[in-house]
Amino acid sequence: MNEYYNPLRESFKLAKKIDSIAFKILILSAILTTLNFIFNKYVDRLKEWAEILSNANTVVIILFALLKFAVSYIIFHTSFDKRSDFVDNSFGTNYSSNKSNKYYNNDTIENGILRMGANSFESCYFTYNLAIKGLKDKWIINLIVAVIILSLAVQGYNTVLTMVLQLTLPIYLISDAVNHSVFCLRVKNILDSFCRLYNDLKEEELTSKKEPEIILTVLNYETTLSTFNLLISESLYTKYNPHLSEQWEKLKEQYKLK
């Protein structure tokens, strides 16, 4: 097989589609909250609709939570197969029944810990650069929607359940943007560690001494991924992947990854 193949791509694409639907539902919640406020405060003849919209919004928020849970569930279970494929590509083993092809661009490196580190280095490089490009939009969108929902929703509730659910959503949105920021910072630190590590490894006599550090850095990266379960949008991946692939080839030459 000479063509690019990633057996896990479809699972991640499904997670991204569900996440996209969840985002649309989030926007719908903001619209329902706005209409509820307008009907309740300014259109007396539609006040009964305000209660209907408020109840509908409660259902929408619950649906949003269920979809986000589904996304986390898919990412969690797919991550096991992803790690098996990662180990197979790094060590030439057969833990995965459906291996990727050309997903990692380090075929010139001999199987072993150095290749494992290079594969993780490559993944970390792509993850950080894609995640940081989506950070600004994440903050802008989440803050706008959170402010709209919070400022309008506090005007009144017909039930305690509605109050709890609608006030929980803005808190979730802010924490989601904060988590994205923390994720970017942690991955940047790990990426810097990879850069320092492979800069030292240009001295071949240090290779065996650096193997524990390679393993530790890889584990730090994998732990960060599993902790945050961050999804990179398909549009960002499609837009920047060709450029990042070119840049990675230059980094391989810079750090003598061969």
Buried (B, 14 or more C-beta within 10 A) or exposed (E): EEEEEBBBBEBBEBBBEBBBBBBEBBEBBBBBBBBBBBBBEEEEEBEEBBBBBBBBBBEBBEBBBEBBEBBBEBBEEBBEBBBBBBBBBBBEEEEBEEBBBEBBBBEEBEBBBBBBBBBBBBBBBBBBBBBBBBBEEBBEBBBEBBBBBBEBBEEBBBEEEBBEBBBEBBEBBBEBBEBBBEBBEBBBEBBEBBBEBBEBBEEEEEBEEBBEBBBEBBEBBBEBBEEBBBBBBBEBBEEBBEEBEEBBEEBBEEBEBE
